[in-house]
Amino acid sequence: MSTQFHRPELDALRFGAFFLVFLHHALPHASADYPFAGPAAQALAALARAGALGVDLFFTLSAYLITELLLREHTSTGTLNIPAFYARRVLRIWPLYYFALFVLAPAMVYFRPGDALPANYVAGFALLSGNWICAFRGYPASSFTLLWSVSIEEQFYLVWPWLIRGNVQRIAVCAVAMLVIATATRVVLAATGTLHPGVWCNTLARLDSIAGGALLAVWCKQPHPRLWLVASGLLGLLAIGGFADHAGWITVLTYPLAALASVSILHGTIGQRWGSRFRLPTYLGKISFGLYVFHVAIIELTGPLFALPFTIAAASLSYHFLEAPFLRFKQRYGSKRVSAPALRTLPRI
């Protein structure tokens, strides 16, 4: 039984998702901040704002890969070893997550006074509920607030195996239910005038992209690499993120559209040969969790111009010296890697 699989092109896609988020945090969001760009100023500002939707792409990719992994295990063994699944997720996420929370976040105060994560937020993030405290109390002035999205992924990992138990029909039903719940939640939040980040960080309001990734794992039986799907998805994210808001009635439409765009990008990427042709993006995708965790702090410390190379260096060190030892231990909870051609269906942070 294999609980691991590898699609190099999806590593490259992970880096693409990170790079969108990086642009969102590194670039100005108003067209007036690009006086040198002339007519292109509005497009650059839209790109910077749309970069936030790289989070949706991360959610879609994670849901797709996790669902495919669970389906493969159930097909092979007839059951799911949920404790082993949890162990693999813990060993992948927790070392860097808690290092950032308990070491890096407090250290930032000494370099940038005021860049602090209050104790109640630390408690929320430690309990993998950082997104909920951000939704109800707003963002703290910390470079590691972005860990809220990891909280949502961890909540998904906690619940999803018990909901589906390897049943394809149940996966589809649960995914459709998530779409309904997400829409209903955003309607309620819009009707009650909930402001940002009350919708953006609310788990129940962010289920569209997760549901889309899960459905793709069920329905995508063979690779269908299509550049037009990738391009249309990217244009969709640019339009949605560039001209929409993260709260209010418009989210009833834009959140599922962002999910659809993310599914389009992922579907068009599966089966591409980018992973073998472009080794650097593939490697950067492997260290994308570190890239995501470190980049805002490094932007604050170095400025946006030099932030990307410093972020890559920090993430590479983290991957090889902090994360890799745990990843080697993680292999005890799964068998050897299976190459892409051997996959029944094609196949994170």
Summary of the structure (lengths in Angstrom):
residues: 349
radius of gyration: 19.4
end to end distance: 22.9
largest distance: 60.7
contacts: 1221
relative contact order: 0.19
helix: 77%
strand: 1%
